[in-house]
Amino acid sequence: MQTVSQYAPLAAPSAGSKAALWTGRVLSGLAVAFLAFDSLGKLLEVQPVIDGTLQLGYPRNVVFTLGVVLASCVALYVVPSTSVLGALLLTGYLGGAIATHVRVGSPLLTHVLFPTYIAALVWGGLVLRDERLRIWLPWQNRRAS
């Protein structure tokens, strides 16, 4: 049985091609831009963000804390050495957003599934930027030893 270390060293991420690398960067950039904008609105406690949070059933005093959590996860995702941890934490955060929208009866395609779209950008961008992650995908074509 082959192990991860037989595929690539764990020290340096690499991409399969320049096109994959740049596509990954663009996808990740879109996700980071949206999530950074969202966290900034929470950190600055902008009134529309507070109103939206209240409509979702959260108290006003958690808005800033949610902004800190989200900004921390985004920061971890942006740093290459902690990007996988950041993606995992963002997945959990976005899962909570999905659960919140399901609980309040938000529209499916525009509100409930929107965090799923962002998570797809997060993970799709990361997989395209870091070839080491592709060995975990079920459709990966593995060479016989």
VOGU-460100 format. One record per residue (C-alpha): x, y, z; residue in one letter. Coordinates in steps of 0.25 Angstrom, whole numbers, padded with zeros to 4 digits, always signed. Layout:
XYZA
...
This chain:
+0000+0000+0000M
+0005+0014-0004Q
+0006+0025+0007T
+0005+0040+0005V
+0020+0042+0006S
+0022+0033-0007Q
+0014+0043-0015Y
+0020+0057-0010A
+0028+0062+0001P
+0019+0070+0011L
+0028+0082+0012A
+0025+0089-0001A
+0011+0090-0008P
+0011+0090-0023S
+0001+0090-0034A
+0000+0081-0046G
+0000+0092-0056S
+0001+0107-0057K
-0014+0107-0062A
-0018+0099-0049A
-0010+0108-0040L
-0016+0121-0046W
-0030+0115-0046T
-0028+0111-0031G
-0023+0125-0028R
-0035+0132-0034V
-0045+0122-0028L
-0038+0124-0014S
-0038+0139-0016G
-0053+0140-0019L
-0055+0132-0006A
-0046+0140+0002V
-0051+0153-0003A
-0066+0150+0000F
-0062+0144+0014L
-0053+0156+0017A
-0064+0166+0014F
-0073+0158+0022D
-0064+0158+0034S
-0061+0172+0033L
-0076+0176+0033G
-0077+0168+0046K
-0064+0174+0052L
-0069+0188+0049L
-0083+0184+0054E
-0089+0191+0041V
-0104+0193+0044Q
-0109+0184+0032P
-0100+0173+0037V
-0106+0174+0051I
-0120+0174+0045D
-0117+0162+0037G
-0111+0155+0049T
-0123+0158+0058L
-0133+0153+0047Q
-0125+0140+0048L
-0128+0139+0062G
-0115+0142+0068Y
-0113+0153+0079P
-0106+0166+0075R
-0094+0163+0085N
-0089+0151+0076V
-0087+0159+0064V
-0073+0164+0067F
-0069+0150+0072T
-0074+0144+0059L
-0066+0154+0052G
-0053+0150+0060V
-0055+0135+0057V
-0058+0137+0042L
-0046+0146+0041A
-0037+0136+0048S
-0041+0125+0039C
-0039+0133+0027V
-0025+0137+0032A
-0022+0123+0034L
-0027+0119+0020Y
-0018+0130+0013V
-0005+0126+0019V
+0000+0114+0011P
+0005+0106+0023S
-0008+0106+0030T
-0017+0107+0018S
-0023+0093+0020V
-0026+0096+0035L
-0033+0109+0030G
-0041+0101+0020A
-0046+0091+0030L
-0050+0102+0040L
-0057+0110+0029L
-0064+0098+0026T
-0069+0097+0040G
-0073+0112+0040Y
-0080+0111+0027L
-0088+0098+0032G
-0093+0106+0043G
-0098+0117+0034A
-0105+0106+0026I
-0112+0101+0039A
-0116+0115+0043T
-0122+0117+0029H
-0130+0104+0030V
-0135+0107+0044R
-0141+0120+0040V
-0147+0115+0027G
-0138+0123+0017S
-0139+0121+0002P
-0131+0108-0002L
-0123+0113-0015L
-0120+0127-0010T
-0118+0126+0005H
-0117+0111+0010V
-0108+0107-0001L
-0099+0120-0003F
-0090+0115+0008P
-0088+0102+0000T
-0084+0110-0012Y
-0074+0118-0004I
-0068+0105+0002A
-0067+0099-0012A
-0059+0111-0016L
-0050+0109-0003V
-0047+0095-0005W
-0047+0095-0021G
-0037+0106-0020G
-0028+0099-0010L
-0028+0086-0017V
-0024+0093-0030L
-0013+0101-0023R
-0007+0089-0015D
-0005+0076-0023E
-0003+0068-0010R
-0018+0069-0007L
-0022+0062-0019R
-0017+0049-0015I
-0028+0048-0005W
-0039+0050-0016L
-0046+0037-0019P
-0045+0040-0034W
-0030+0041-0034Q
-0023+0032-0044N
-0012+0025-0036R
+0000+0019-0042R
+0003+0004-0039A
+0015+0002-0031S
